[in-house]
Amino acid sequence: MRDFSRAWTEEEMLQRGVATLPWGHIIALLGIRNAEVRVWYVERAGEWTRPVLQHHIANDLHLAQAPSNFERALPPGDAEAAQALTRDPLIVDFIRGNPGRERDLELALLADIERFMTALGKGFSFYGRQLALAVGERELIIDLLFYHHPQRRFVVIELKVGEFDPEHAGKLNLYVSTVDEQLAADDDAPSIGILLCATRDEAVTEMTLRGITSPIAVARSKTGSEMTLTEEPTVSPEMRAELQEMREVEAELTAFATRQIAAIEDTTDPGQDAIDDLADPTGA
């Protein structure tokens, strides 16, 4: 309570909306000693659960902006707004394992589209996947397309599982220009592209972006298998124990389902008992 009274005066508490936050959020925010950084999280904390807020604080989300050419490619005053839509790295810790192909990564992201959009930030709506657009006699295939309603702009996302290559930016440049030409309304803000890759060479990335005319950012994606325990959104021992228990239950359910499927496949007539077990594994 003493720290709380020091962090915010009554006027600041009301202006910043601190009074509307759950107490658990406030406890997490009090761990941020830099006042400016704390304000940055306060303004966004209402959009997140407490574990997600802890996760973003632990990963310095306020510093996480992907390298881009927005300053050169967007009108004055628009670059900062577009830059706020980027995350670097983009934490997709709900994906376990390392997808070996772009299509595998795409399917994994879409399997939990709600969490993926939460990772992207507030205000996104999903427009489509593997979207085909015709340019001349060629057909362009866009991996993922979103629309950001607060900024009224399309966001084109290109997925790569390996290291960033300058050729990737060239393709994304064409995709963004095509979306602007064929899908964006006259009063929409310029579309932007975000290329998600596993790794990048900073010097190569910077030099490549200098020669790209469409607004593009190059961000790294980080899956759950690439994160250490300290990077997980749940930092308390109690929450870690709860997560471990959930993983054990998940493993038991997976094993049970595997046994039931194997039993059904081993016989041409699984019988009513096997069907009942699948419907109610507890036997209740």
C-alpha positions as CSV (number, residue, x, y, z in Angstrom):
1,M,0.0,0.0,0.0
2,R,2.9,2.3,0.7
3,D,4.4,1.6,-2.7
4,F,1.0,2.1,-4.3
5,S,0.6,5.6,-2.7
6,R,4.1,6.5,-3.9
7,A,3.5,5.3,-7.4
8,W,0.4,7.3,-8.1
9,T,-1.2,10.4,-6.6
10,E,-5.0,10.4,-6.5
11,E,-5.2,12.5,-9.6
12,E,-2.7,10.3,-11.5
13,M,-4.6,7.2,-10.4
14,L,-7.8,8.5,-11.9
15,Q,-6.3,9.9,-15.0
16,R,-4.4,6.8,-15.9
17,G,-7.3,4.4,-15.1
18,V,-5.4,2.7,-12.3
19,A,-8.5,2.6,-10.2
20,T,-10.2,0.3,-12.7
21,L,-7.5,-2.3,-12.7
22,P,-7.6,-5.5,-10.5
23,W,-5.4,-5.5,-7.5
24,G,-3.3,-8.3,-9.0
25,H,-2.5,-6.1,-12.0
26,I,-1.4,-3.3,-9.6
27,I,0.9,-5.6,-7.7
28,A,2.6,-6.5,-11.0
29,L,2.9,-2.9,-12.1
30,L,4.4,-1.8,-8.8
31,G,7.4,-4.0,-9.6
32,I,8.3,-1.5,-12.4
33,R,10.5,1.2,-10.8
34,N,10.8,3.4,-13.9
35,A,7.8,5.7,-13.8
36,E,7.6,6.3,-17.5
37,V,7.8,2.6,-18.3
38,R,5.1,1.9,-15.6
39,V,2.8,4.4,-17.3
40,W,3.3,2.7,-20.6
41,Y,2.1,-0.6,-19.1
42,V,-0.7,1.0,-17.1
43,E,-2.2,2.4,-20.3
44,R,-2.4,-1.2,-21.8
45,A,-2.8,-3.4,-18.7
46,G,-6.6,-3.4,-18.9
47,E,-6.4,-5.4,-22.2
48,W,-4.4,-8.3,-20.6
49,T,-4.9,-10.9,-17.9
50,R,-2.5,-10.8,-15.0
51,P,-0.2,-13.6,-16.4
52,V,-0.1,-11.9,-19.8
53,L,0.8,-8.6,-18.1
54,Q,3.6,-10.3,-16.1
55,H,4.8,-12.0,-19.3
56,H,5.0,-8.7,-21.2
57,I,6.8,-6.9,-18.3
58,A,9.3,-9.8,-18.0
59,N,10.0,-9.5,-21.8
60,D,10.3,-5.7,-21.9
61,L,7.4,-5.3,-24.3
62,H,7.8,-1.5,-24.2
63,L,11.2,-1.9,-25.9
64,A,10.0,-4.5,-28.4
65,Q,9.6,-2.8,-31.8
66,A,10.7,-4.5,-34.9
67,P,13.2,-2.8,-37.3
68,S,11.3,-1.1,-40.2
69,N,11.4,1.5,-42.9
70,F,8.3,3.2,-41.7
71,E,10.0,6.6,-41.2
72,R,10.9,6.7,-44.9
73,A,7.9,4.9,-46.4
74,L,5.0,6.5,-44.4
75,P,3.6,10.0,-44.3
76,P,4.9,12.3,-41.5
77,G,3.3,11.4,-38.1
78,D,2.1,8.0,-39.3
79,A,5.3,6.1,-38.8
80,E,5.1,6.0,-35.0
81,A,1.5,4.7,-35.0
82,A,2.4,2.0,-37.5
83,Q,5.5,1.1,-35.5
84,A,3.3,0.5,-32.4
85,L,1.7,-2.4,-34.3
86,T,5.0,-4.3,-34.3
87,R,6.5,-6.7,-31.7
88,D,10.0,-8.0,-31.7
89,P,10.1,-10.7,-30.8
90,L,6.5,-11.6,-31.3
91,I,5.8,-14.1,-28.5
92,V,3.7,-17.0,-29.7
93,D,4.5,-19.2,-26.7
94,F,1.3,-21.2,-27.2
95,I,3.1,-23.0,-30.0
96,R,5.2,-25.9,-28.6
97,G,7.9,-27.4,-30.8
98,N,9.6,-25.8,-33.8
99,P,7.5,-25.8,-37.0
100,G,9.6,-27.1,-39.8
101,R,7.7,-25.4,-42.6
102,E,5.9,-22.1,-43.1
103,R,2.6,-23.9,-43.6
104,D,3.1,-25.7,-40.3
105,L,3.7,-22.4,-38.5
106,E,0.7,-20.9,-40.2
107,L,-1.6,-23.7,-39.1
108,A,-0.2,-23.6,-35.6
109,L,-1.0,-19.9,-35.4
110,L,-4.5,-20.3,-36.8
111,A,-5.2,-23.2,-34.4
112,D,-5.3,-20.6,-31.6
113,I,-6.2,-17.5,-33.6
114,E,-7.5,-15.7,-30.5
115,R,-4.1,-16.0,-28.7
116,F,-2.3,-15.1,-31.8
117,M,-4.3,-11.9,-32.2
118,T,-3.7,-11.1,-28.5
119,A,0.0,-11.4,-29.2
120,L,-0.3,-9.0,-32.2
121,G,-2.0,-6.4,-30.0
122,K,-5.4,-4.8,-29.7
123,G,-7.7,-3.8,-32.6
124,F,-6.8,-6.5,-35.1
125,S,-9.4,-8.5,-37.1
126,F,-8.6,-11.5,-39.2
127,Y,-9.2,-11.0,-42.9
128,G,-8.0,-14.2,-44.5
129,R,-5.2,-16.8,-45.0
130,Q,-3.6,-18.0,-48.2
131,L,-5.4,-15.1,-49.9
132,A,-5.0,-15.1,-53.7
133,L,-4.6,-11.7,-55.5
134,A,-4.1,-11.5,-59.3
135,V,-1.5,-9.1,-60.6
136,G,-1.2,-9.3,-64.4
137,E,-1.0,-12.9,-65.3
138,R,0.5,-13.9,-61.9
139,E,-1.3,-14.9,-58.7
140,L,0.1,-13.7,-55.4
141,I,-0.6,-15.8,-52.3
142,I,-0.6,-13.8,-49.0
143,D,0.0,-15.9,-45.9
144,L,-2.1,-13.9,-43.5
145,L,-4.0,-10.7,-43.8
146,F,-5.4,-8.6,-40.9
147,Y,-7.1,-5.3,-40.6
148,H,-6.4,-3.0,-37.8
149,H,-9.6,-1.0,-37.1
150,P,-8.2,1.8,-34.8
151,Q,-5.7,2.8,-37.5
152,R,-7.9,1.7,-40.4
153,R,-5.1,-0.1,-42.3
154,F,-4.4,-3.6,-43.6
155,V,-1.5,-5.5,-42.1
156,V,0.1,-8.2,-44.3
157,I,2.0,-10.9,-42.5
158,E,4.5,-13.1,-44.3
159,L,5.7,-16.2,-42.4
160,K,9.3,-17.6,-42.6
161,V,10.7,-20.3,-40.3
162,G,14.3,-19.7,-41.1
163,E,16.6,-16.7,-41.3
164,F,15.6,-13.4,-42.9
165,D,16.5,-13.2,-46.6
166,P,16.4,-10.0,-48.7
167,E,14.2,-11.8,-51.2
168,H,11.5,-12.2,-48.6
169,A,11.2,-8.4,-48.3
170,G,11.0,-8.0,-52.0
171,K,8.0,-10.3,-52.2
172,L,6.3,-8.7,-49.2
173,N,6.8,-5.3,-50.8
174,L,4.8,-6.5,-53.8
175,Y,2.1,-8.0,-51.5
176,V,1.6,-4.7,-49.5
177,S,1.4,-2.6,-52.7
178,T,-1.2,-5.0,-54.2
179,V,-3.3,-4.9,-51.0
180,D,-3.2,-1.1,-51.1
181,E,-4.3,-1.2,-54.8
182,Q,-7.0,-3.8,-54.7
183,L,-8.4,-4.0,-51.1
184,A,-7.8,-0.8,-49.3
185,A,-10.4,1.9,-49.4
186,D,-9.6,5.5,-50.4
187,D,-9.8,6.7,-46.8
188,D,-7.7,3.8,-45.3
189,A,-4.2,4.4,-44.0
190,P,-1.4,2.9,-46.0
191,S,-1.1,-0.8,-45.6
192,I,2.0,-2.2,-43.8
193,G,3.8,-5.6,-44.0
194,I,5.3,-7.6,-41.2
195,L,7.7,-10.3,-42.0
196,L,8.0,-12.9,-39.3
197,C,11.2,-14.9,-39.3
198,A,13.2,-17.0,-36.8
199,T,16.4,-15.0,-36.9
200,R,17.8,-12.1,-38.8
201,D,21.1,-10.4,-39.5
202,E,20.7,-6.8,-38.3
203,A,23.0,-5.2,-40.9
204,V,21.4,-7.2,-43.8
205,T,18.0,-6.3,-42.5
206,E,18.7,-2.6,-42.3
207,M,20.3,-2.4,-45.7
208,T,17.4,-4.3,-47.3
209,L,14.8,-2.1,-45.8
210,R,16.5,1.0,-47.2
211,G,15.7,-0.2,-50.7
212,I,12.0,-1.1,-50.1
213,T,9.3,1.4,-51.0
214,S,6.4,-0.2,-49.1
215,P,6.2,0.1,-45.3
216,I,7.7,-3.1,-44.0
217,A,8.9,-4.4,-40.6
218,V,11.0,-7.5,-40.0
219,A,10.2,-9.2,-36.6
220,R,11.3,-12.4,-35.0
221,S,8.8,-14.9,-33.7
222,K,9.5,-16.9,-30.6
223,T,7.6,-20.1,-29.9
224,G,7.1,-21.7,-26.5
225,S,9.9,-24.2,-27.1
226,E,12.4,-21.4,-27.5
227,M,11.6,-19.7,-24.2
228,T,13.2,-20.4,-20.9
229,L,11.3,-20.8,-17.6
230,T,12.0,-17.2,-16.6
231,E,10.5,-16.0,-19.9
232,E,7.1,-17.6,-19.2
233,P,4.2,-15.4,-18.3
234,T,3.7,-17.1,-15.0
235,V,6.5,-16.2,-12.7
236,S,5.2,-17.2,-9.2
237,P,6.0,-20.7,-7.9
238,E,2.3,-21.4,-7.3
239,M,1.4,-20.6,-10.9
240,R,4.2,-22.7,-12.2
241,A,3.0,-25.6,-10.1
242,E,-0.5,-25.1,-11.5
243,L,0.8,-25.1,-15.0
244,Q,2.8,-28.3,-14.4
245,E,-0.3,-30.0,-13.1
246,M,-2.3,-28.9,-16.1
247,R,0.4,-30.3,-18.4
248,E,0.2,-33.6,-16.5
249,V,-3.5,-33.8,-16.9
250,E,-3.2,-33.0,-20.6
251,A,-0.7,-35.8,-21.0
252,E,-3.0,-38.2,-19.2
253,L,-5.9,-37.2,-21.4
254,T,-3.8,-37.6,-24.5
255,A,-2.7,-41.1,-23.4
256,F,-6.3,-42.1,-22.7
257,A,-7.5,-40.9,-26.1
258,T,-4.6,-42.8,-27.8
259,R,-5.6,-46.0,-26.1
260,Q,-9.2,-45.7,-27.0
261,I,-8.4,-45.0,-30.6
262,A,-6.1,-48.0,-30.7
263,A,-8.8,-50.2,-29.2
264,I,-11.3,-49.1,-31.8
265,E,-8.9,-49.6,-34.7
266,D,-8.1,-53.1,-33.5
267,T,-11.6,-54.3,-33.9
268,T,-14.2,-54.0,-36.6
269,D,-16.9,-53.6,-34.0
270,P,-15.7,-51.5,-31.0
271,G,-19.0,-52.1,-29.2
272,Q,-21.1,-49.8,-27.1
273,D,-18.7,-50.0,-24.1
274,A,-15.8,-48.4,-26.0
275,I,-18.2,-45.8,-27.4
276,D,-19.5,-45.0,-23.9
277,D,-15.9,-44.7,-22.6
278,L,-15.1,-42.2,-25.3
279,A,-18.2,-40.2,-24.4
280,D,-17.5,-40.3,-20.6
281,P,-13.9,-41.4,-19.7
282,T,-14.6,-41.0,-16.0
283,G,-17.3,-43.7,-16.0
284,A,-19.7,-41.4,-14.2
